[in-house]
Amino acid sequence: MTLLALCYVTQDGIMAKRIVILGGGTGGTLSANRLRRLCPGNDVEIVVVDQNDDHVYQPGLLFVPFGLTHSTEIVRSRRHQLHKGIEFRLVPVERVDIQSDIVHLGDGTELSYDALVVASGSVLVEEETEGLTGPGWMEKVFTFYDVGGAAALHDALEGFDGGRLVVNVVDMPIKCPVAPLEFCFLADWFFQRVGIRDRVELTYVTPLDGAFTKPVAAKALAGLLEEKGVALVTEFNTGEVDGSAGRLISYDGREVGFDLAVVVPLHGGASYVARSPGLGDELGFVPVDEHTLQSMAKPNVFAIGDAAGVPTSKAGSVTHFEGEILVENVRRFLAGEPLDGSFDGHTNCFIETGFGKALLIDFNYDTEPLPGHFPTSVGLPLLKESRLNHLGKLMFQPLYWHSLLPGHDLPGVGTAMPTQGKHIQSVP
Amino acid sequence: MSSAIYGGTTVEVNDEGFFEDPGKWTEAMAPEIAKAQGIDVLTEHHWQVIKFMRAEYIEKGSGPTVRVLGKTSGVSIKELYQLFPKGPAKTAAKIAGIPKPRGCI
């Protein structure tokens, strides 16, 4: 390929390289802002494409059903989170031709690129589960994983006067795997507050063989469920949701009855990924090297956040930690330098447990969540309920808009997982 | 770690019964592993899934999850549960001598 083919002439007559970022959510926004700072000259053009202008602060979705925040408080303009010198295109993506380095857009135009960053997150695929969107959907079967669902569930919880409430994860992967557990904890708190807890039977139904994937955290979280009177049904692979009769039916024929079901639907990658030959896997996620975030299919393609097929949680903290390495690798790729392979799968989640308390977990590809303190021995308590963690979770929302999205480092929170302060010896 | 004897050969398996070294597996061991999982006879359909799991593992380094198996193996999730009632991905991986499918985290 000649150098000319890689360059574009900007309006100022300068030969520039173009980085196209698909998705203006957490990963796309922080990547664009960091890249703009890393490559301040006008020889690099940065274009962000998204089909709408609604940037949702997704951790806030958990609080909407319980009236702790309102859906309007967690949505802002995508365009306004992007710094000067970044072009925003409000248009759906039709498909990507990774062989020709061209994005085909929904308005019939094309956008060629030197480097592509797939940051289009994951989407809910409710229709893949039999009956889920059938009778009872949005009447007694809800999800809080999107803004409309969370708001509708708020009304349903306000009107709920007792009965069986089940929280069901259909199958992994899902965004923020701890959120459905947090929903259970907050539901326990919510019904105690309104004085009907004794009339509500809470059940958590999961396809996993425990409350969570990692043994030490699974044990701690199962203990919390028990303490709060939430029944746990494991290895339940939901095959059908029968809204009219009020029952979840597993593929192996087991049933769990409900009066109100809160279902976390199956997730997949953005729909254009499936229309782009060679780009994604069977579920529409983009397979990338787990340490460099470079696509296995094409060296000028990268993925970040929920869109990336890497073996760690789909969570904003992961996206944040990936950001620093991703932008450096895009820069290095364009400069012809070897990539930085240091992403370690670092994940950090506050787990709201109700009554003004929260737990904190911190882990990576190799180390499961352990007790101790974060980020050092005098920091926030890990795997233990505390008011400090709850305050940390609340404080995170302003940090998200004003530090994380603009691409600044958060004080005391590094990209690599810290080990200082953790009780490594407590691993069984 | 412990060991198990299949087809007269001793192999190392982990605490959940998955092969430590998938290279030690032979087709002749499969019926015996299946019996221990409550599957008395391996039909052609079982074999279709077992061979698919193994091929995917060799290509990608991890066996597929149930959902991916339903999309790619040519056998629907409902049928997969009829074949492997205790959980298709886990049971078929065990019989195919590959590690537990890396479910997502």
Interface residues (C-beta under 8 A of the other chain):
Chain A: D171 M172 P173 P177 L208 T213 K214 E235 N237 G239 Y251 D252 L266 D281 E282 L283 P311 T312 S313 K314
Chain B: P64 T65 V66 R67 V68 K71 T72 I77 K78 L80 Y81 P85 K86 G87 R102 G103 C104 I105
